[in-house]
Amino acid sequence: MEKTQTLIIGAGISGLSTAAALGDAEYLVIDADSAIGGYCKTIKKDGFVWDYSGHFFHFKNPEIEAWLRERMQGQQIITCEKKSFIAYGGDWVDFPFQKNIHQLPKADFIDCLYDLYFAKPNEQAEGSFLDMIYGRFGKSISEKFLVPYNEKLYACDLSSLDKDAMGRFFPHADVDDIIHNMKIPDNQSYNATFTYPEGGAIEYVNAIASAVKPDAICLDEALVGIDLDRNVARTTRREIGFERLVSSAPFNHLARIAGLEHQEEAFTWNKVLVFNLGFDRKGPRDVHWVYYPNRERVFYRVGFYDNIFDADRMSLYVEVGLTSDAEVDVEATRARVLEDLAREGLIDDHELMAYHALVMDPAYVHINQQAKSEVERLNKVLNDSGVYSIGRYGGWTYCSIEDNIIEARELVASWQAD
């Protein structure tokens, strides 16, 4: 049986960042896929560059961004001021909706302002994400955007989500913010600016991988079992003994293959069908993505790659939220997507030159108290055996790619401090 000091499951951002942080220490990275990157892979087809989904990078930590850029010599990286909108009533409203209700038609604006004014926020009464939305923003803002959009995104009843399910990524605003924004616009958010490399998101992955020992990455090898008593992992190829194991696999999957009794019903999620579409000519300019709360549109968000580097052909990613058990008919949904893009005026006689489709499953995990309790309880058992679950799916959380890098570094630093 082979042995390694640290066995890392997953060659995405979290796994590779763990390996990079370990430096010259002994480790092994395995991944079931045939290429590194996880959900940050990039597709290049007929001159179009697409990611598995829209990965625009928002760095708060200058050191991390500088570290990555040092490893991307020759790669053009652009920094953009985000331009995002909400499709509403045949027009576009600046994002976030709740801070720009003054841009709505007069009757809708009055409804939103009236309900906002008489809303009675009460954190003690906010038992769910739905409660939080209605309590803080009132009926009209909730039902015109926040509820329908997030139901399309998460593909679930919002009352099943924790009130802080989106953490710092939810654009909170109080009455003073909203009123002030009518006179002096201030739509700053965590992702007010973003960076993007010419070669796609995979270039950031490759930058991290450049600090990982090449012979320590094993692809086309899946983890199928963990013996916590013996500290032995079983893969599709072999058995590997370990002192520590770091996994970025979905937490419920890790619990299952580790043989831990757990409440499977606590872990729910959606999946997202992503279409990358390349057209023969430009579409709208000066926009990076648009949100679609209208339930008659099959997609919830459309992003514009071509407006990052000002390409002369429109290049889109289009996201469709689905329940975890939904049957996916890619071709039928693609036809519906093209129809809805035309209805929204994004395409008219454009010719589709190339496309790529994939299903992200899981895509967004559903965060609630039951899941959080199970993660906390089971992590104690796993940690006692030297097993650590990290990342968006491993932590069953909502976080950024930069958060994944920071978490991996902090985990390794905690071992080095012992």
For each residue, the residues with C-beta under 8 A, 3 or more apart:
1: 232 238 239 240 241
2: 238 239 240 241
3: 240 241 242
4: 7 26 27 28 240 241 242 243
5: 25 26 27 242 243 244
6: 18 22 25 26 27 28 242 243 244 245 246
7: 4 27 28 30 233 240 242 244 245 246
8: 11 15 18 19 27 28 29 30 245 246 247
9: 15 30 31 223 233 245 246 247 248 249 254
10: 14 15 29 31 38 247 248 249 391 394
11: 8 15 16 29 30 31 33 36 37 38 209 217 219
12: 15 16 31 36 37 38 39 40 205 248 391
13: 16 17 38 40 204 205 208 391 401 404 405
14: 10 17 18 38 246 248 390 391 394 404 405 407 408
15: 8 9 10 11 12 18 19 29 31 38 246 248 391 408
16: 11 12 13 19 20 29 36 205 208 209 212
17: 13 14 20 21 208 404 405 408 409
18: 6 8 14 15 21 22 27 246 390 408 411 412
19: 8 15 16 22 27 29 211 212 213 216 217
20: 16 17 23 208 209 211 212 408
21: 17 18 408 409 411 412 413
22: 6 18 19 25 27 412
23: 20
24:
25: 5 6 22
26: 4 5 6
27: 4 5 6 7 8 18 19 22 213 216
28: 4 6 7 8 216 218 240
29: 8 10 11 15 16 19 212 216 217 218
30: 7 8 9 11 218 219 221 222 223 235
31: 9 10 11 12 15 36 38 217 218 219 220 221
32: 220 221 222 223 236
33: 11 36 37 38 219 220
34: 219 220
35: 41 219
36: 11 12 16 31 33 205 209 217 219
37: 11 12 33 40 41 42 201 202 205
38: 10 11 12 13 14 15 31 33 41 205 248
39: 12 52 53 55 360
40: 12 13 37 51 52 55 201 202 204 205 401
41: 35 37 38 51 52 201 202 205
42: 37 49 50 51 52 199 200 201 202 203
43: 49 50 51 52 200 276 356
44: 48 49 50 200
45: 48 50 278 354 356
46: 278 353 354
47: 278 313 354
48: 44 45 276 278 305 313 315 353 354
49: 42 43 44 198 199 200 305 315
50: 42 43 44 45 200 276 278 305 315 317 356
51: 40 41 42 43 54 55 200 201 202 276 317
52: 39 40 41 42 43 55 201 274 358 360
53: 39 272 274 317 319 360
54: 51 289 301 303 317 319
55: 39 40 51 52 201 401
56: 80 82 191 194 195 196 288 303
57: 194 195 196 201 204 401 402
58: 190 191 193 194 195 400 402
59: 62 64 65 195 402
60: 190 402
61: 64 65 402 406
62: 59 65 66
63: 66 67
64: 59 61 67 68 402 405 406
65: 59 61 62 68 69 195
66: 62 63 69 70
67: 63 64 70 71
68: 64 65 71 72 204 207 208
69: 65 66 72 77 207
70: 66 67 73
71: 67 68 206 207 208 210 211
72: 68 69 75 77 197 203 204 206 207
73: 70
74:
75: 72 197 198 199 203
76: 197 198 309
77: 69 72 195 196 197 198
78: 195 196 198 308 309
79: 193 194 195
80: 56 83 193 194 195 196 288 308
81: 192 193
82: 56 189 191 192 193 194 288
83: 80 286 287 288 307
84: 94 95 287 288 289 290 291
85: 92 93 94 95 287 289 290 291
86: 92 93 94 95 97 145 149 290 291 292 293
87: 91 92 290 291 292 293 294 297 344
88: 91 92 93 97 104 144 145 293
89: 104 105 108
90:
91: 87 88
92: 85 86 87 88 287 290
93: 85 86 88 97 100 103 104
94: 84 85 86 99 100 103 185 187
95: 84 85 86 100 171 187 291
96: 99 100 171 173 187 189
97: 86 88 93 100 101 141 144 145 146
98: 101 116 137 141 145 146 171 173 178
99: 94 96 171 173 177 178 181 186 187
100: 93 94 95 96 97 103 104 181 185 187
101: 97 98 104 108 109 112 113 116 141 178
102: 109 181 182
103: 93 94 100 109
104: 88 89 93 100 101 108 109 112 144
105: 89 108 109
106: 109 110
107: 110 111
108: 89 101 104 105 111 112 140 144
109: 101 102 103 104 105 106 112 113
110: 106 107 113 114
111: 107 108 114 115 140 144
112: 101 104 108 109 115 116 138 140 141 144
113: 101 109 110 116 117
114: 110 111 117 118 138 140
115: 111 112 118 119 137 138 139 140 141
116: 98 101 112 113 119 137 138 140 141 175 178
117: 113 114 138 175
118: 114 115 138
119: 115 116 134 135 136 137 138
120: 135
121: 135 136 174
122: 125 126 135
123: 126
124:
125: 122 131 135
126: 122 123 131 132 135 163
127: 131 163
128: 131 132 158 159 160 161 162 163
129: 132 133 150 158 159 161 162 163 165 166
130: 133 134 147 157 158 159 161
131: 125 126 127 128 134 135 159 163
132: 126 128 129 135 136 163 164
133: 129 130 136 137 142 146 147 150 158
134: 119 130 131 137 138 139 142
135: 119 120 121 122 125 126 131 132
136: 119 121 132 133 172 174
137: 98 115 116 119 133 134 141 142 146
138: 112 114 115 116 117 118 119 134 141 142
139: 115 134 142 143
140: 108 111 112 114 115 116 143 144
141: 97 98 101 112 115 116 137 138 144 145 146
142: 133 134 137 138 139 145 146 147
143: 139 140 146 147 148
144: 88 97 104 108 111 112 140 141 148 293
145: 86 88 97 98 141 142 148 149 291 293
146: 97 98 133 137 141 142 143 149 150
147: 130 133 142 143 150 151 158
148: 143 144 145 151 152 293 294 295
149: 86 145 146 152 153 291 292 293 300
150: 129 133 146 147 153 154 158
151: 147 148 154 155 156 157 158
152: 148 149 155 292 293 295 300 321
153: 149 150 270 300 301 321 364
154: 150 151 158 161 270 321 364 366
155: 151 152 270 271 321 322 323 324 326
156: 151 160 161 268 270 323 366
157: 130 151 160
158: 128 129 130 133 147 150 151 154 161
159: 128 129 130 131
160: 128 156 157 268 366 368
161: 128 129 130 154 156 158 165 366 367 368
162: 128 129 165 367 368 369 372
163: 126 127 128 129 131 132
164: 132 167 170 367
165: 129 161 162 366 367 368 398
166: 129 169 170 398
167: 164 170 397 398 399
168: 190
169: 166 190 398 400
170: 164 166 167
171: 95 96 98 99 189
172: 136
173: 96 98 99 177 178 181
174: 121 136 177 178
175: 116 117 178 179
176: 179 180
177: 99 173 174 180 181 186
178: 98 99 101 116 173 174 175 181 182
179: 175 176 182 183
180: 176 177 183 184 186
181: 99 100 102 173 177 178 184 185 186 187
182: 102 178 179
183: 179 180
184: 180 181
185: 94 100 181
186: 99 177 180 181
187: 94 95 96 99 100 181 192
188: 192
189: 82 96 171 192
190: 58 60 168 169 400
191: 56 58 82 194
192: 81 82 187 188 189
193: 58 79 80 81 82
194: 56 57 58 79 80 82 191 288
195: 56 57 58 59 65 77 78 79 80
196: 56 57 77 78 80 201 308
197: 72 75 76 77 200 201 203 204
198: 49 75 76 77 78 203 309
199: 42 49 75 202 203
200: 42 43 44 49 50 51 197 203
201: 37 40 41 42 51 52 55 57 196 197 204 205
202: 37 40 41 42 51 199 205 206
203: 42 72 75 197 198 199 200 206 207
204: 13 40 57 68 72 197 201 207 208 401
205: 12 13 16 36 37 38 40 41 201 202 208 209
206: 71 72 202 203 209 210
207: 68 69 71 72 203 204 210
208: 13 16 17 20 68 71 204 205 211 212 405
209: 11 16 20 36 205 206 212 217
210: 71 206 207
211: 19 20 71 208
212: 16 19 20 29 208 209 216 217
213: 19 27 216 217
214: 217
215:
216: 19 27 28 29 212 213
217: 11 19 29 31 36 209 212 213 214
218: 28 29 30 31 221
219: 11 30 31 33 34 35 36
220: 31 32 33 34
221: 30 31 32 218 235 236 237
222: 30 32 235 236
223: 9 30 32 226 233 234 235 247 249 257
224: 234 235 236 257
225: 233 234 257 258 259
226: 223 232 233 234 245 254 257 258 259 387
227: 230 231 232 233 234
228: 231 258 259 260 381 382 385 387
229: 385
230: 227 241
231: 227 228 241 242 243 245 385 386
232: 1 226 227 239 240 241 242
233: 7 9 223 225 226 227 239 240 241 242 245
234: 223 224 225 226 227 238 239 240
235: 30 221 222 223 224 238 239 240
236: 32 221 222 224
237: 221
238: 1 2 234 235
239: 1 2 232 233 234 235
240: 1 2 3 4 7 28 232 233 234 235
241: 1 2 3 4 230 231 232 233
242: 3 4 5 6 7 231 232 233 245 386
243: 4 5 6 231 386
244: 5 6 7 386 387 388 415
245: 6 7 8 9 226 231 233 242 386 387 388
246: 6 7 8 9 14 15 18 387 388 389 390 408 411
247: 8 9 10 223 254 387 388 389 390 394
248: 9 10 12 14 15 38 389 390 391 393 394 404
249: 9 10 223 253 254 389 393 394
250: 253 254 267 269 362 365 393 394 396
251: 254 255 267 375 378 389 393 394 395 396
252: 255 256 262 264 267 396
253: 249 250 256 257
254: 9 226 247 249 250 251 257 258 382 387 389 394
255: 251 252 258 260 262 378
256: 252 253 259 260 262 264
257: 223 224 225 226 253 254
258: 225 226 228 254 255 382 387
259: 225 226 228 256
260: 228 255 256 378 381 382
261:
262: 252 255 256 266 374 378
263: 266 267 370 374
264: 252 256 267
265: 268 370
266: 262 263 368 370 371 373 374
267: 250 251 252 263 264 365 366 371 374 396
268: 156 160 265 324 365 366 371
269: 250 324 361 362 363 364 365 366
270: 153 154 155 156 321 322 323 324 362 363 364 366
271: 155 322 323 324 326 328 359 360 361 362 363
272: 53 319 320 321 322 359 360 361 363 364
273: 319 320 322 328 330 333 357 358 359
274: 52 53 317 318 319 320 357 358 359 360
275: 316 317 318 320 333 334 337 355 356 357
276: 43 48 50 51 315 316 317 318 355 356 357
277: 315 316 317 318 337 352 354 355
278: 45 46 47 48 50 313 314 315 316 352 353 354 355
279: 283 313 314 315 316 347 350 351 352 353
280: 313 350 351 353
281: 312 313 314 350
282: 285 306 312 313 314
283: 279 304 306 314 316 346 347 350
284: 287 304 307 346
285: 282 307
286: 83 307
287: 83 84 85 92 284 290 304 307
288: 56 80 82 83 84 194 303 304 307 308
289: 54 84 85 301 302 303 304
290: 84 85 86 87 92 287 301 302
291: 84 85 86 87 95 145 149 300 301
292: 86 87 149 152 297 299 300 301 302 344
293: 86 87 88 144 145 148 149 152 300
294: 87 148 297
295: 148 152
296:
297: 87 292 294 300 340 343 344
298: 320 333 336 337 340
299: 292 302 318 319 320 337 340
300: 149 152 153 291 292 293 297 319 320 321
301: 54 153 289 290 291 292 318 319
302: 289 290 292 299 316 317 318 319 341 346
303: 54 56 288 289 316 317 318 319
304: 283 284 287 288 289 307 308 314 315 316
305: 48 49 50 308 311 315 316 317
306: 282 283 309 310 311 312 313 314 315 316
307: 83 284 285 286 287 288 304 310
308: 78 80 196 288 304 305
309: 76 78 198 306
310: 306 307
311: 305 306 315
312: 281 282 306
313: 47 48 278 279 280 281 282 306 353
314: 278 279 281 282 283 304 306 346 347 350
315: 48 49 50 276 277 278 279 304 305 306 311
316: 275 276 277 278 279 283 302 303 304 305 306 341 346
317: 50 51 53 54 274 275 276 277 302 303 305
318: 274 275 276 277 299 301 302 303 337 341
319: 53 54 272 273 274 299 300 301 302 303
320: 272 273 274 275 298 299 300 333 337
321: 152 153 154 155 270 272 300 363 364
322: 155 270 271 272 273 326 328
323: 155 156 270 271 326
324: 155 268 269 270 271 361 362
325:
326: 155 271 322 323
327:
328: 271 273 322 333 359
329: 332 333
330: 273 333 334 357
331: 334 335
332: 329 335 336
333: 273 275 298 320 328 329 330 336 337
334: 275 330 331 337 338 355 357
335: 331 332 338 339
336: 298 332 333 339 340
337: 275 277 298 299 318 320 333 334 340 341
338: 334 335 341 342 347 352
339: 335 336 342 343
340: 297 298 299 336 337 343 344
341: 302 316 318 337 338 344 346 347
342: 338 339 345 346 347 348
343: 297 339 340
344: 87 292 297 340 341
345: 342 348
346: 283 284 302 314 316 341 342
347: 279 283 314 338 341 342 350
348: 342 345
349:
350: 279 280 281 283 314 347
351: 279 280
352: 277 278 279 338 355
353: 46 48 278 279 280 313
354: 45 46 47 48 277 278
355: 275 276 277 278 334 352
356: 43 45 50 275 276
357: 273 274 275 276 330 334
358: 52 273 274
359: 271 272 273 274 328
360: 39 52 53 271 272 274 363
361: 269 271 272 324
362: 250 269 270 271 324 365 393
363: 269 270 271 272 321 360
364: 153 154 269 270 272 321 398
365: 250 267 268 269 362 371 392 393 396 397 398
366: 154 156 160 161 165 267 268 269 270 371
367: 161 162 164 165 371 372 396 397 398
368: 160 161 162 165 266 371 372
369: 162 372 373
370: 263 265 266 373 374
371: 266 267 268 365 366 367 368 374 375 396
372: 162 367 368 369 375 376 396
373: 266 369 370 376 377
374: 262 263 266 267 370 371 377 378
375: 251 371 372 378 379 389 395 396
376: 372 373 379 380
377: 373 374 380 381
378: 251 255 260 262 374 375 381 382
379: 375 376 382 383 389
380: 376 377 383 384
381: 228 260 377 378 384 385
382: 228 254 258 260 378 379 385 387 388 389
383: 379 380 386 387 388
384: 380 381
385: 228 229 231 381 382
386: 231 242 243 244 245 383
387: 226 228 244 245 246 247 254 258 382 383
388: 244 245 246 247 382 383 411
389: 246 247 248 249 251 254 375 379 382 394 395
390: 14 18 246 247 248 394 395 404 407 408 411
391: 10 12 13 14 15 248 394 395 399 404 407
392: 365 395 397 398 399 404
393: 248 249 250 251 362 365 396
394: 10 14 247 248 249 250 251 254 389 390 391
395: 251 375 389 390 391 392 399 407
396: 250 251 252 267 365 367 371 372 375 393
397: 167 365 367 392
398: 165 166 167 169 364 365 367 392
399: 167 391 392 395 403 404 407
400: 58 169 190 403 404
401: 13 40 55 57 204 404 405
402: 57 58 59 60 61 64 405 406
403: 399 400 406 407
404: 13 14 17 248 390 391 392 399 400 401 407 408
405: 13 14 17 64 208 401 402 408 409
406: 61 64 402 403 409 410
407: 14 390 391 395 399 403 404 410 411
408: 14 15 17 18 20 21 246 390 404 405 411 412
409: 17 21 405 406 412 413
410: 406 407 413 414
411: 18 21 246 388 390 407 408 414 415
412: 18 21 22 408 409 415 416
413: 21 409 410 416 417
414: 410 411 417 418
415: 244 411 412 418
416: 412 413
417: 413 414
418: 414 415
